[in-house]
Amino acid sequence: MKLVIPTISESPRQKDFFHELLTTALIKSGHTPILINKNYPQKRVIQQLNNGNLSLFWMISSKQRDQKYIPIKVNLTQNLIGKRILFIKQGEQYLYDKVKNLNDFRNLQLIAGMGMHWFDAQVWKANNLRYKEKEGNWEAIFKMIPRNHTYDYFPRGINEIVNESKQYPDLDIENNLVFIYDRDFQFYLSKTGLNAGKKYEKILTEALFQAEKSGLINQLVEKYWGNNLNILNYEHRTKIHLSLE
């Protein structure tokens, strides 16, 4: 079975976990997958999924996406993407040290950086938190924060921020807080087009449910990100839960 899947040019290593999960799950289910990688900026990934040039993409689950694409209803990262830790400006940790709850954080009136149409933007809006979406290449947010341009902080998933901190040493990882909302990545299949994933819905659903049941997903989450929870001192952070509506 041939699947055309993306590599995101802004964060090319993000694909590694999802590609290995797909390949291993399908092989263990008795199939021979051929994964064809196409490199696109994230904005174009969505366009290519819409027109069926891509077979599938991993995205944070939402009702809108469930309607627009074909969801495979298996959570992929043990909700690590829904546990958000902040990149902040160097020297500004003292601002966040005062925060004990959502209202404390809201009162800081700081502005989060987001890519256009990110699910985070919906969550921040629902919780009356200030944010601004970056048109074009969202990766520019990393460099704009240290220069005091537009944004005060950048929320990132536990599965993202450790590796990104090596790329952007001009940013600090905030020490005390983690913002949690109840969402995870799922695979979404394109419905129509040359490489539409729809025809593999049954095979992929069975393979991924088996990957969940067998512990394969847990093993790969541990392989790629298991140490991040320790590095980020997750257990001792103040947990701030965000509503989705």
C-alpha positions as a printed NumPy array, in Angstrom:
array([[  0.   ,   0.   ,   0.   ],
       [  1.33 ,   3.4  ,  -1.031],
       [  0.926,   6.378,   1.286],
       [  2.094,   9.855,   0.327],
       [  2.921,  11.666,   3.552],
       [  4.518,  14.992,   4.44 ],
       [  7.74 ,  16.212,   5.908],
       [  7.138,  19.694,   7.354],
       [  9.935,  21.984,   6.2  ],
       [  9.752,  24.177,   9.346],
       [ 10.273,  21.149,  11.631],
       [ 11.552,  18.218,   9.539],
       [ 12.245,  15.922,  12.502],
       [  8.612,  16.067,  13.684],
       [  7.716,  13.405,  11.147],
       [ 10.053,  10.738,  12.546],
       [  7.727,   9.408,  15.259],
       [  4.646,   9.379,  13.021],
       [  6.433,   7.737,  10.107],
       [  7.897,   5.005,  12.324],
       [  4.518,   4.404,  13.951],
       [  2.774,   4.073,  10.599],
       [  5.416,   1.784,   9.133],
       [  5.692,  -0.493,  12.165],
       [  1.937,  -0.721,  12.781],
       [  1.22 ,  -1.656,   9.167],
       [  4.014,  -4.243,   8.982],
       [  2.834,  -5.846,  12.239],
       [ -0.664,  -6.031,  10.698],
       [  0.68 ,  -7.96 ,   7.711],
       [  0.914,  -5.153,   5.152],
       [  3.788,  -3.804,   3.098],
       [  3.717,  -0.016,   3.305],
       [  5.509,   2.235,   0.848],
       [  5.816,   5.716,   2.361],
       [  6.537,   8.482,  -0.126],
       [  7.744,  11.664,   1.562],
       [  6.871,  15.105,   0.22 ],
       [  8.457,  18.2  ,   1.752],
       [  6.13 ,  21.17 ,   2.278],
       [  5.755,  24.163,   4.593],
       [  2.981,  23.425,   7.086],
       [  0.524,  25.747,   5.353],
       [  0.969,  23.851,   2.09 ],
       [  0.629,  20.504,   3.861],
       [ -2.991,  21.399,   4.598],
       [ -3.572,  22.465,   0.985],
       [ -2.094,  19.213,  -0.308],
       [ -4.197,  17.165,   2.107],
       [ -7.306,  19.066,   1.002],
       [ -6.746,  18.23 ,  -2.658],
       [ -5.649,  14.639,  -2.033],
       [ -2.042,  14.962,  -3.121],
       [ -1.227,  13.743,   0.376],
       [ -2.774,  10.563,   1.775],
       [ -2.794,  11.63 ,   5.406],
       [ -1.446,  14.015,   8.021],
       [ -1.239,  14.021,  11.828],
       [ -3.164,  16.88 ,  13.459],
       [ -4.678,  17.761,  16.819],
       [ -8.194,  16.343,  16.802],
       [-11.167,  18.691,  16.412],
       [-14.797,  18.501,  15.322],
       [-14.059,  20.574,  12.224],
       [-11.26 ,  18.255,  11.131],
       [-13.397,  15.192,  11.859],
       [-15.9  ,  16.533,   9.33 ],
       [-13.446,  17.73 ,   6.7  ],
       [-11.226,  14.62 ,   6.666],
       [-11.474,  10.972,   7.691],
       [-10.209,  10.61 ,  11.269],
       [ -8.507,   7.513,  12.612],
       [ -9.761,   7.65 ,  16.197],
       [ -6.572,   6.605,  17.954],
       [ -4.647,   9.056,  20.134],
       [ -1.005,   9.074,  19.137],
       [  1.176,  10.83 ,  21.734],
       [ -0.391,  10.176,  25.164],
       [ -1.595,  13.782,  25.055],
       [  1.94 ,  15.235,  25.158],
       [  0.953,  17.794,  22.517],
       [ -1.862,  18.954,  24.844],
       [  0.628,  19.67 ,  27.626],
       [  2.032,  23.086,  26.715],
       [  5.196,  24.601,  28.153],
       [  6.329,  28.109,  27.312],
       [  9.334,  29.514,  25.535],
       [  9.88 ,  32.927,  27.112],
       [ 12.223,  35.888,  26.786],
       [ 15.505,  35.561,  28.631],
       [ 15.445,  37.364,  31.951],
       [ 11.641,  37.297,  32.321],
       [ 11.184,  34.209,  34.467],
       [ 10.331,  36.512,  37.384],
       [  7.022,  37.399,  35.661],
       [  5.893,  33.781,  35.66 ],
       [  7.1  ,  33.013,  39.19 ],
       [  4.043,  34.88 ,  40.51 ],
       [  1.558,  32.67 ,  38.647],
       [ -0.408,  30.138,  40.72 ],
       [ -3.554,  29.762,  38.576],
       [ -5.132,  30.695,  35.252],
       [ -6.387,  34.049,  36.47 ],
       [ -2.904,  35.046,  37.621],
       [ -1.567,  34.208,  34.183],
       [ -4.415,  35.998,  32.405],
       [ -3.683,  39.142,  34.412],
       [ -0.154,  39.322,  33.038],
       [ -1.71 ,  40.323,  29.682],
       [  1.159,  38.706,  27.783],
       [  0.775,  37.868,  24.09 ],
       [  1.318,  34.312,  22.818],
       [  2.682,  33.573,  19.378],
       [  0.682,  31.135,  17.224],
       [  0.684,  29.961,  13.639],
       [ -2.361,  30.764,  11.533],
       [ -5.435,  28.634,  12.355],
       [ -3.643,  26.578,  14.987],
       [ -5.798,  24.717,  17.477],
       [ -3.911,  26.519,  20.246],
       [ -5.47 ,  29.782,  19.067],
       [ -8.965,  28.364,  19.681],
       [ -7.938,  27.238,  23.157],
       [ -6.338,  30.548,  24.09 ],
       [ -9.419,  32.407,  22.838],
       [-11.745,  30.16 ,  24.85 ],
       [ -9.752,  30.962,  27.981],
       [ -9.578,  34.723,  27.398],
       [ -5.827,  34.692,  26.877],
       [ -4.129,  37.112,  24.511],
       [ -2.49 ,  35.737,  21.365],
       [ -1.526,  36.795,  17.875],
       [ -1.349,  34.527,  14.832],
       [  1.693,  34.732,  12.567],
       [  0.967,  34.806,   8.851],
       [  3.38 ,  32.921,   6.637],
       [  6.234,  31.002,   8.231],
       [  5.32 ,  30.465,  11.911],
       [  8.912,  29.474,  12.653],
       [  9.76 ,  33.191,  12.667],
       [  8.082,  33.411,  16.1  ],
       [ 11.132,  31.767,  17.678],
       [ 13.334,  34.639,  16.498],
       [ 10.822,  37.442,  17.059],
       [ 10.412,  36.835,  20.8  ],
       [ 14.052,  37.605,  21.768],
       [ 13.895,  40.765,  19.645],
       [ 10.806,  42.001,  21.521],
       [  8.731,  41.858,  18.333],
       [  4.982,  41.285,  18.804],
       [  5.115,  38.183,  21.021],
       [  5.974,  37.57 ,  24.669],
       [  5.99 ,  33.777,  24.707],
       [  5.442,  30.686,  22.56 ],
       [  3.553,  27.637,  23.948],
       [  4.952,  24.316,  22.729],
       [  4.159,  20.662,  23.372],
       [  6.27 ,  18.554,  25.716],
       [  7.165,  16.483,  22.667],
       [  8.516,  19.584,  20.873],
       [ 10.159,  22.03 ,  23.234],
       [ 13.255,  20.095,  24.359],
       [ 14.651,  19.615,  20.852],
       [ 13.606,  23.115,  19.828],
       [ 15.48 ,  24.612,  22.783],
       [ 18.725,  23.344,  21.247],
       [ 17.926,  25.209,  18.032],
       [ 16.933,  28.458,  19.749],
       [ 19.323,  29.154,  22.644],
       [ 18.148,  32.797,  22.792],
       [ 14.885,  31.565,  24.359],
       [ 14.382,  30.245,  27.878],
       [ 12.057,  27.405,  28.837],
       [  9.716,  28.703,  31.543],
       [ 10.449,  26.839,  34.79 ],
       [  7.208,  26.407,  36.711],
       [  4.053,  26.075,  34.605],
       [  2.363,  23.615,  32.26 ],
       [ -0.896,  24.401,  30.448],
       [ -3.031,  21.339,  29.81 ],
       [ -5.941,  20.763,  27.452],
       [ -7.6  ,  17.489,  26.542],
       [ -6.499,  16.856,  22.975],
       [ -4.022,  14.67 ,  21.122],
       [ -2.792,  14.069,  17.609],
       [ -4.749,  11.741,  15.335],
       [ -4.144,  10.738,  11.75 ],
       [ -6.501,  12.352,   9.234],
       [ -7.011,  10.853,   5.762],
       [ -7.818,  12.847,   2.652],
       [-11.187,  11.997,   1.1  ],
       [-10.621,  12.604,  -2.621],
       [ -7.725,  13.151,  -5.001],
       [ -4.886,  11.241,  -6.628],
       [ -3.378,   9.93 ,  -3.38 ],
       [ -6.457,  10.058,  -1.146],
       [ -6.026,   7.98 ,   2.   ],
       [ -9.73 ,   7.106,   2.19 ],
       [ -9.256,   3.74 ,   0.504],
       [ -6.984,   2.648,   3.367],
       [ -9.313,   3.709,   6.176],
       [-10.163,   0.192,   7.33 ],
       [ -6.568,  -1.079,   7.165],
       [ -5.172,   1.934,   8.999],
       [ -7.879,   1.869,  11.648],
       [ -7.226,  -1.798,  12.417],
       [ -3.437,  -1.35 ,  12.396],
       [ -3.48 ,   1.655,  14.725],
       [ -5.998,   0.185,  17.156],
       [ -3.737,  -2.854,  17.361],
       [ -0.712,  -0.566,  17.874],
       [ -2.524,   1.011,  20.801],
       [ -3.641,  -2.317,  22.258],
       [ -0.239,  -3.991,  21.924],
       [  1.642,  -1.129,  23.561],
       [  3.498,  -0.135,  20.385],
       [  2.344,   3.485,  20.652],
       [  3.483,   3.654,  24.278],
       [  6.867,   2.166,  23.333],
       [  7.437,   4.724,  20.598],
       [  6.293,   7.639,  22.767],
       [  8.81 ,   6.494,  25.372],
       [ 11.522,   6.085,  22.714],
       [ 11.106,   9.574,  21.296],
       [ 10.003,  11.648,  24.29 ],
       [ 10.191,   9.606,  27.486],
       [ 13.063,  11.634,  28.906],
       [ 11.396,  14.989,  28.201],
       [  9.111,  14.734,  31.231],
       [ 12.167,  14.427,  33.475],
       [ 14.143,  17.146,  31.729],
       [ 11.184,  19.529,  32.077],
       [ 10.507,  18.573,  35.721],
       [  6.903,  17.913,  34.738],
       [  5.67 ,  16.428,  38.017],
       [  6.625,  19.527,  39.994],
       [  5.143,  22.108,  37.639],
       [  1.959,  24.011,  38.433],
       [ -0.769,  22.405,  36.279],
       [ -3.103,  24.956,  34.685],
       [ -6.044,  23.284,  32.942],
       [ -7.554,  25.063,  29.945],
       [-11.158,  24.658,  28.807],
       [-11.957,  23.995,  25.135],
       [-15.207,  25.97 ,  24.896]])
